[in-house]
Structures are given as structure tokens and as C-alpha cells.
Amino acid sequence: MDNKLVTLIGGGGFLGRYIAQTLLSTGARVRIAQRDPRQAFFLKPLGGLGQTQFVAVDVTRAETIANAVHGADAVVNLVGTFGGNIVGIHVDGARHVAEAAARSGASLVHVSAIGADANGDSTYAKTKGAGEQAVRAACPSATILRPSTVFGREDQFVNRFAGMIARLPLVPVLKPTARFQPVFVGDVARATIAALSDPETFGDRTFELGGPEVLTMLELHQRIARHIGRSPRFVPLPDAVGGALAALPGTPITADQWKMLGHDSIVGAGAEGLAALGVAATPLDAVAPDWLVRYRKAGRFGMIGSVAG
């Protein structure tokens, strides 16, 4: 990837920052494109002089994408949402990016999600599935990556549960038997770079990215509690209660997210995954303690004290 120009649509987000950092380490030039480029300026110190560029783009407006894609060797579409203009972003936006990449001759990696299904029962699954169809129609050579739940230092998944477990003596657990195959953000970044590095091999293929373990929602809570040295009582909630909560405004979960929890987020049987891209899956236990330590009663000092005692 040395000196290649890669446009990251939504490159300042959680996954985008890891892809950007990995690309910069290979010598690639990285163009970060998002609605407010200033929110991604923290990436500047990661690159050398002239190695990063920032442009404004709105994927729902096709005319803004041409400038972001112009001259790029490759494009990665990372934009996603759980609400708002979800059709405009997941479907129309995906189409706009794919059309622009095809017109410019750039290779394309489109980041979708496990469970994407145009006939799914949640709006998220439907729009992600329809977005994949739009990408295939506009740019058949695109590589589609479908990660399971992505975890890492800045995530809004493991950290959210860790915060609850650290604060509450009783922790309610929605959909305790729902299964996940959480995948490390660094692994998804490496998989993306592998796809970018060899579009001839990996183009026109779909990969489902999951970690080495399948965990239920309850098991995930228990694992997090062990890492942060907490022992609350976990209270699995019946579906009737969980569904009622999701239907109320202002709760931590929406009705659409509740529908999503009704389907396991695991790599499908026979699907190509991280291994096909040459990436070894990183276990949650291998990296999570490095940042979850802040949820311990005395942070790193608490951790040291427990060892010394």
C-alpha cells in the first residue's frame, strides 16, 4: 500500500481510526472523508507530512462524494447508523459511494454487518442488506466485510456494559441467551487492509468477521465483571419485560435494536472469515484487560493492590 491513496468514508469513527492508523503505518496516503472533518483531526499526528488529507462529505448527497474519491486508488465505506436517515445512509449512501468508486476506477471495500438481510425483520438488517445489493449492482468487484459486534478501547458495547457493572449491585441483562462472536477492532482493520492490498484476489467476495469465541449476552456480562473485579448480581430479563422496555422512549435500547437481539450475531456456516484474509482472530481476554482496568475500584492501583495482597 506504499504511497497508495485510500479514501476512508467515515474514517474518523471507531473502526476508521484503526484502519487509518494501520494504513499510515504501511506508507499509504489517507484521505479522511466525513460530514465534519474537524472531528477526525486527531489522526493528523499519526501520519507524516502530507500523508493525511481531510475532506467534507455527506453520503446522502452524491455530488459531495466525487471530490472525496477523485484520484484515490481505493475507497472504504465505513458509514453506518442505528437511527436517523438510516435508508439514506445505508442504502442510498452505499450506492453513491459505490457508483463514485466505479466511475473513478478505485477498488472498494464496503463495511456492512453480520445479519445484513434485505428481508430481515429489523430496519437495520434490512437497510444493511439493501445497501449490499446496491453496492454489488454499482460496483460488482467490491469486497464486502460483515463484522460481528466490534470491540476495542473506544467501543460503545463492552464499555457500556462495563460501566453498568461497575456502578450497579444488580445488573439487568436483556436477551441473556443471544449469541455474539465479538471481533477485535484491530483484526477488522487488518482484514480491511488485506482486502485493499489485493483487490484482484478479494474483490467480488463477502467475508463475515468474528472473533475466536461465541458468547451469550449473559456470558459476556460475566466475562466483563471478572476482568474489572466486580461481582454484581445479574438479573436476566424475560423477553416480555425486555420488549416492553424497548418500546418506551428514552430507554438504552430501541425497538429496532431489540429486534436485532433476536438474531445471533455469529459467522455463518461455510462463510469466509478472518482466516481467509490472513488474519488470526484475537480473543477478548487478550486485549480487553488493558482498557477495562479503568472500571476497577481503584483503576490500575486497584489491580496492583490485588496482586500485591
C-alpha positions as CSV (number, residue, x, y, z in Angstrom):
1,M,0.0,0.0,0.0
2,D,3.1,2.3,0.0
3,N,2.1,5.7,-1.5
4,K,-1.4,4.4,-2.5
5,L,-4.2,6.9,-1.8
6,V,-7.1,5.5,0.1
7,T,-10.2,7.4,0.9
8,L,-11.9,6.4,4.1
9,I,-15.6,7.5,4.1
10,G,-16.3,7.9,7.8
11,G,-12.6,7.5,8.7
12,G,-12.8,9.3,12.0
13,G,-15.1,6.9,13.6
14,F,-14.3,4.0,16.0
15,L,-13.3,1.5,13.3
16,G,-12.0,4.1,10.9
17,R,-9.3,5.4,13.2
18,Y,-7.8,1.9,13.4
19,I,-7.9,1.4,9.7
20,A,-6.3,4.8,9.2
21,Q,-3.5,4.1,11.6
22,T,-2.8,0.7,10.0
23,L,-2.8,2.3,6.5
24,L,-0.5,5.1,7.6
25,S,2.0,2.6,9.0
26,T,2.2,0.9,5.6
27,G,3.1,4.2,3.9
28,A,-0.2,4.8,2.3
29,R,-1.7,8.2,1.9
30,V,-5.1,8.5,3.7
31,R,-7.9,10.9,2.8
32,I,-10.4,11.1,5.7
33,A,-13.9,12.0,4.4
34,Q,-16.8,12.7,6.7
35,R,-19.5,15.2,7.5
36,D,-17.3,17.3,9.8
37,P,-13.6,16.6,9.0
38,R,-12.5,18.5,12.1
39,Q,-13.7,15.6,14.3
40,A,-11.0,13.5,12.7
41,F,-8.1,15.9,13.1
42,F,-6.8,13.8,16.0
43,L,-5.5,11.5,13.3
44,K,-3.0,14.1,11.9
45,P,-0.1,13.2,14.2
46,L,-0.3,9.6,13.1
47,G,0.9,10.3,9.6
48,G,4.0,12.1,8.2
49,L,4.0,15.4,6.3
50,G,1.4,15.3,3.5
51,Q,0.3,11.7,4.4
52,T,-3.2,12.7,5.6
53,Q,-5.9,14.8,4.0
54,F,-9.4,15.7,5.3
55,V,-12.4,16.5,3.2
56,A,-16.1,17.0,3.9
57,V,-18.6,14.5,2.6
58,D,-22.3,13.6,3.1
59,V,-23.0,10.2,1.7
60,T,-26.7,11.1,1.2
61,R,-25.6,13.8,-1.3
62,A,-23.9,12.1,-4.3
63,E,-22.3,15.3,-5.5
64,T,-20.1,15.5,-2.4
65,I,-18.6,12.1,-2.9
66,A,-16.9,12.7,-6.3
67,N,-14.3,15.1,-4.7
68,A,-13.6,12.7,-1.9
69,V,-13.0,9.8,-4.3
70,H,-11.2,11.7,-7.0
71,G,-7.7,10.3,-7.6
72,A,-8.0,7.6,-5.0
73,D,-6.6,4.1,-5.6
74,A,-9.1,2.6,-3.2
75,V,-12.2,3.6,-1.2
76,V,-13.5,2.2,2.1
77,N,-17.1,2.9,3.1
78,L,-17.4,2.8,6.9
79,V,-20.5,4.9,7.4
80,G,-23.4,3.4,9.4
81,T,-26.1,4.4,11.8
82,F,-28.7,2.9,14.1
83,G,-31.3,5.7,13.5
84,G,-31.9,9.0,11.8
85,N,-31.8,8.8,8.0
86,I,-31.0,5.1,8.0
87,V,-32.2,4.4,4.5
88,G,-30.4,7.4,3.1
89,I,-27.1,6.4,4.8
90,H,-27.2,2.6,4.5
91,V,-28.8,2.2,1.1
92,D,-28.6,5.5,-0.9
93,G,-25.3,6.4,0.6
94,A,-23.8,3.0,-0.1
95,R,-25.0,3.3,-3.7
96,H,-23.5,6.7,-4.1
97,V,-20.1,5.6,-2.8
98,A,-20.0,2.5,-4.9
99,E,-21.0,4.4,-8.1
100,A,-18.3,7.0,-7.4
101,A,-15.7,4.3,-6.9
102,A,-16.7,2.5,-10.0
103,R,-16.6,5.7,-12.1
104,S,-13.1,6.6,-10.8
105,G,-11.7,3.1,-11.2
106,A,-10.9,2.8,-7.5
107,S,-11.3,-0.5,-5.7
108,L,-13.9,-0.6,-3.0
109,V,-14.3,-2.2,0.4
110,H,-17.8,-1.8,1.8
111,V,-18.2,-2.5,5.6
112,S,-21.6,-3.9,6.3
113,A,-22.6,-6.2,9.3
114,I,-23.4,-9.8,10.1
115,G,-27.1,-10.2,9.8
116,A,-27.5,-7.9,6.9
117,D,-30.6,-9.1,5.1
118,A,-32.9,-7.1,2.8
119,N,-35.7,-9.3,4.0
120,G,-34.8,-9.0,7.7
121,D,-37.3,-8.0,10.4
122,S,-35.3,-5.0,11.7
123,T,-34.8,-1.8,9.9
124,Y,-31.0,-2.0,10.5
125,A,-30.8,-5.5,8.9
126,K,-33.0,-4.6,6.0
127,T,-31.1,-1.4,5.1
128,K,-27.7,-3.0,5.5
129,G,-28.9,-5.8,3.2
130,A,-30.3,-3.4,0.7
131,G,-27.1,-1.5,0.9
132,E,-25.0,-4.5,0.0
133,Q,-27.3,-5.2,-3.0
134,A,-26.9,-1.6,-4.1
135,V,-23.1,-1.9,-3.8
136,R,-23.0,-5.1,-5.8
137,A,-25.1,-3.6,-8.6
138,A,-23.0,-0.4,-8.9
139,C,-19.5,-2.0,-8.2
140,P,-19.5,-5.8,-8.7
141,S,-15.8,-6.0,-7.8
142,A,-16.3,-4.6,-4.3
143,T,-15.2,-6.5,-1.3
144,I,-17.9,-6.7,1.4
145,L,-16.9,-7.1,5.0
146,R,-19.6,-8.2,7.6
147,P,-18.2,-7.9,11.1
148,S,-20.0,-9.1,14.2
149,T,-20.0,-6.8,17.2
150,V,-16.7,-5.0,17.2
151,F,-14.9,-4.4,20.5
152,G,-11.9,-2.2,21.4
153,R,-10.8,0.6,23.7
154,E,-13.2,3.2,22.4
155,D,-16.2,0.9,21.7
156,Q,-19.8,1.6,22.8
157,F,-20.6,-2.0,23.5
158,V,-18.2,-3.6,26.0
159,N,-17.6,-0.2,27.7
160,R,-21.3,0.4,28.1
161,F,-21.7,-2.9,29.9
162,A,-18.6,-2.4,32.0
163,G,-19.9,1.0,33.2
164,M,-23.1,-0.6,34.3
165,I,-21.4,-3.5,36.0
166,A,-19.1,-1.1,37.8
167,R,-21.9,1.1,39.1
168,L,-24.8,-1.3,39.9
169,P,-25.2,-4.0,42.5
170,L,-28.0,-5.5,40.3
171,V,-27.4,-5.6,36.6
172,P,-30.4,-6.4,34.3
173,V,-29.4,-8.5,31.2
174,L,-31.5,-8.2,28.1
175,K,-31.7,-11.3,25.8
176,P,-29.4,-13.3,28.1
177,T,-29.2,-16.2,25.6
178,A,-28.5,-14.0,22.5
179,R,-25.2,-15.1,21.0
180,F,-22.3,-12.9,19.7
181,Q,-19.0,-13.5,18.2
182,P,-17.2,-10.3,19.2
183,V,-14.3,-9.3,16.9
184,F,-11.4,-7.1,17.9
185,V,-11.3,-3.8,16.1
186,G,-7.6,-4.3,15.2
187,D,-8.5,-7.5,13.5
188,V,-11.2,-5.8,11.4
189,A,-8.7,-3.1,10.4
190,R,-6.1,-5.7,9.4
191,A,-8.8,-7.6,7.4
192,T,-9.6,-4.3,5.6
193,I,-6.0,-3.6,4.7
194,A,-5.7,-7.2,3.4
195,A,-8.7,-6.7,1.1
196,L,-7.3,-3.3,0.0
197,S,-3.9,-4.7,-0.7
198,D,-5.1,-7.4,-3.1
199,P,-8.4,-6.5,-4.8
200,E,-7.8,-9.0,-7.6
201,T,-8.0,-11.8,-5.0
202,F,-10.5,-10.5,-2.6
203,G,-12.8,-8.5,-4.8
204,D,-16.3,-9.7,-5.5
205,R,-16.3,-11.7,-2.3
206,T,-18.1,-11.3,1.1
207,F,-16.4,-12.1,4.4
208,E,-18.0,-12.5,7.8
209,L,-15.7,-11.4,10.5
210,G,-16.0,-12.9,14.0
211,G,-13.7,-13.5,16.9
212,P,-12.5,-16.9,18.2
213,E,-15.3,-17.2,20.8
214,V,-19.1,-17.3,20.7
215,L,-20.5,-15.8,23.9
216,T,-24.1,-15.4,25.1
217,M,-25.1,-11.9,26.4
218,L,-25.0,-13.2,29.9
219,E,-21.6,-14.8,29.5
220,L,-20.3,-11.6,28.1
221,H,-21.5,-9.7,31.1
222,Q,-19.9,-12.3,33.4
223,R,-16.6,-12.1,31.5
224,I,-16.5,-8.3,31.8
225,A,-17.3,-8.5,35.5
226,R,-14.4,-10.8,36.0
227,H,-12.0,-8.5,34.2
228,I,-12.9,-5.5,36.3
229,G,-13.0,-7.3,39.6
230,R,-16.8,-6.8,40.2
231,S,-19.4,-9.2,41.4
232,P,-22.9,-7.8,40.9
233,R,-26.0,-9.9,40.7
234,F,-27.0,-10.4,37.1
235,V,-30.8,-10.5,36.6
236,P,-31.8,-12.0,33.2
237,L,-34.9,-10.2,32.0
238,P,-37.8,-12.1,30.4
239,D,-38.5,-11.2,26.8
240,A,-41.8,-9.7,27.7
241,V,-40.1,-7.2,30.0
242,G,-37.2,-6.5,27.6
243,G,-39.7,-5.9,24.7
244,A,-41.8,-3.6,26.9
245,L,-38.7,-1.6,27.9
246,A,-37.5,-1.3,24.2
247,A,-40.9,0.1,23.3
248,L,-40.6,3.0,25.8
249,P,-38.9,6.3,24.7
250,G,-35.6,7.3,26.3
251,T,-34.5,3.7,27.2
252,P,-31.0,2.5,26.4
253,I,-32.3,0.2,23.7
254,T,-34.7,0.9,20.8
255,A,-37.4,-1.3,19.4
256,D,-35.3,-1.9,16.3
257,Q,-32.3,-2.9,18.4
258,W,-34.5,-5.3,20.3
259,K,-35.4,-7.0,17.1
260,M,-31.7,-7.2,16.2
261,L,-31.0,-9.0,19.5
262,G,-33.5,-11.7,18.4
263,H,-30.9,-12.9,15.9
264,D,-27.4,-14.3,16.7
265,S,-24.5,-12.2,15.5
266,I,-22.2,-15.1,14.6
267,V,-20.3,-16.1,11.5
268,G,-22.5,-18.3,9.3
269,A,-21.7,-21.9,8.5
270,G,-19.3,-22.1,5.5
271,A,-18.8,-18.3,5.3
272,E,-15.3,-16.9,4.6
273,G,-13.9,-15.1,7.5
274,L,-10.7,-13.6,9.0
275,A,-8.6,-16.6,8.2
276,A,-9.4,-16.3,4.5
277,L,-7.9,-12.8,4.7
278,G,-4.8,-14.0,6.6
279,V,-5.8,-12.5,9.9
280,A,-5.7,-14.5,13.2
281,A,-8.6,-13.7,15.5
282,T,-7.7,-12.0,18.8
283,P,-9.6,-13.2,21.9
284,L,-11.4,-10.7,24.1
285,D,-9.3,-11.8,27.1
286,A,-6.1,-11.0,25.3
287,V,-6.7,-7.2,24.9
288,A,-9.8,-6.1,27.0
289,P,-8.0,-6.0,30.4
290,D,-5.7,-3.3,29.0
291,W,-8.5,-0.8,29.0
292,L,-11.2,-2.3,31.2
293,V,-8.8,-1.8,34.2
294,R,-10.2,1.8,34.5
295,Y,-13.5,0.3,35.7
296,R,-11.9,-1.4,38.6
297,K,-12.5,0.1,42.0
298,A,-9.1,1.9,42.1
299,G,-8.1,1.6,38.5
300,R,-4.6,0.3,37.9
301,F,-3.7,0.9,41.5
302,G,-6.5,-1.4,42.5
303,M,-5.2,-4.0,40.1
304,I,-1.7,-3.7,41.5
305,G,-3.0,-3.8,45.1
306,S,-4.9,-7.0,44.4
307,V,-1.8,-8.7,43.1
308,A,0.4,-7.4,46.0
309,G,-2.2,-8.6,48.5
